[in-house]
Every structure is written in structure tokens, then in C-alpha cells.
Amino acid sequence: MPLTFPNPCRSFDGARNAVRFLGHDGMFEVPFYVEAAALSGGTRTTEAACLLAFDAARNTIHEVATAAYAKGHRTIYVLTAADFR
């Protein structure tokens, strides 16, 4: 079964300075994080700005997450600015 993103929820994780969201592969949850620097172009930003940037780029983020997932299964996936180039 392909990776899907049926749940639009996302949250900011201050400890990781990243936005967390979930993908699903069948019945399995797949946790993803997008680093704040990837969402802000490397500049310092706020939690609210990160969440807004995530929402604006959701389709692209899901595409990058799907590509990262296809490279091999891991416990968690952390997407960085390099993943979006």
C-alpha cells in the first residue's frame, strides 16, 4: 500500500525545532518532522510562522516525504532543507 497523508493535523515540536506530521502505510503510522530551517529558508522563525509555512507547502512536503520514505523504512523521518532542493 502506498504512503498516504489522510490526517491533516500537524504540530510544532519545540525540542526538535520542527513541525511534526504523520503519514500512513496501510495500518502503520509513519512519523515525519520538517526542520524549521527548511520551512523558513534558514532564517529564525516562530512556531506560528512554521505552521503557516507548512500549510502553504503541504503538497510539496508530502511529495518530499513520500520520496524519503521510498528510499528505505526508518523509525522517523526528518526532512531538512537539503531534501527540498
HURA-V693461 format. One line per field, one symbol per residue. ss: DSSP state (h for helix, s for strand, l for the rest). phi: phi as a letter, one per 30 degrees, with the letter a starting at -180 (. if undefined). psi: psi as a letter, one per 40 degrees, with the letter a starting at -180 (. if undefined). A space follows every 10 residues. Layout:
# HURA-V693461
ss->???
phi->???
psi->???
This chain:
# HURA-V693461
ss->llssllllls sssllllsss sssssllsss ssssshhhhh llllllhhhh hhhhhhlhhh hhhhhhhhhh lllllssssl hhhhl
phi->.ddbbdcddb bccddchacc bccbciccdb dbbceedddc ijddbceddd ddddedcedd dddddddddd dldbdbbccc eddcc
psi->hihigeheii ihhddefihh iiihgbehhh hihhidddde feihiidddd ddddddeddd dddddddddd eihidihhhi ddde.
